[in-house]
């Protein structure tokens, strides 16, 4: 997967996030996005606001899987 695709997809998703939304629901939405777009499988521990609740957190979950 091309790095420019990864960056563009994460930037697009960042614009869709609801910063005032429920953090746990936002984490689930982010997990679904990562699984659908990048084909990664996340553990329950990774689907947590403190892990997946930021752009850097999302990027860290994609990069080890060879997407960037």
C-alpha positions as CSV (number, residue, x, y, z in Angstrom):
1,X,0.0,0.0,0.0
2,X,1.4,3.4,-1.0
3,X,2.3,5.8,1.8
4,X,0.5,8.6,0.1
5,X,-2.7,6.6,0.2
6,X,-2.2,5.9,3.9
7,X,-1.7,9.6,4.7
8,X,-4.7,10.6,2.6
9,X,-7.0,8.1,4.1
10,X,-6.0,9.0,7.6
11,X,-6.4,12.7,6.9
12,X,-9.9,12.1,5.4
13,X,-10.9,10.1,8.5
14,X,-9.6,12.8,10.8
15,X,-12.0,15.2,9.3
16,X,-14.9,12.9,10.0
17,X,-14.1,12.3,13.6
18,X,-16.4,13.8,16.3
19,X,-14.1,15.4,18.9
20,X,-17.1,15.9,21.2
21,X,-18.3,12.3,20.7
22,X,-18.2,9.4,23.1
23,X,-14.5,8.3,23.2
24,X,-15.3,4.6,23.3
25,X,-17.8,4.9,20.4
26,X,-15.2,6.9,18.4
27,X,-12.6,4.2,19.1
28,X,-15.0,1.5,17.7
29,X,-15.6,3.7,14.6
30,X,-11.9,4.1,14.1
31,X,-11.3,0.4,14.4
32,X,-13.9,-0.4,11.8
33,X,-12.3,2.2,9.5
34,X,-8.9,0.7,9.9
35,X,-10.1,-2.8,9.5
36,X,-12.1,-2.0,6.4
37,X,-9.7,0.3,4.6
38,X,-6.3,-1.2,5.6
39,X,-7.3,-4.8,6.2
40,X,-5.8,-5.0,9.7
41,X,-7.3,-7.0,12.5
42,X,-7.2,-5.2,15.9
43,X,-7.3,-6.7,19.3
44,X,-9.7,-5.6,22.0
45,X,-6.9,-3.9,23.8
46,X,-6.1,-1.8,20.6
47,X,-9.7,-0.7,20.3
48,X,-9.4,1.8,23.2
49,X,-9.6,5.6,23.2
50,X,-6.1,5.9,24.6
51,X,-4.6,3.7,21.8
52,X,-6.7,4.5,18.8
53,X,-8.0,7.9,19.8
54,X,-5.5,10.0,17.9
55,X,-4.0,10.2,14.4
56,X,-0.6,9.0,15.8
57,X,-2.3,6.1,17.5
58,X,-4.2,5.1,14.3
59,X,-1.0,5.4,12.3
60,X,0.9,3.2,14.7
61,X,-1.7,0.5,14.2
62,X,-1.4,0.6,10.4
63,X,2.4,1.0,10.0
64,X,3.4,-2.3,11.6
65,X,1.1,-4.1,9.2
66,X,3.1,-2.9,6.2
67,X,0.6,-0.2,5.1
68,X,3.1,2.7,5.3
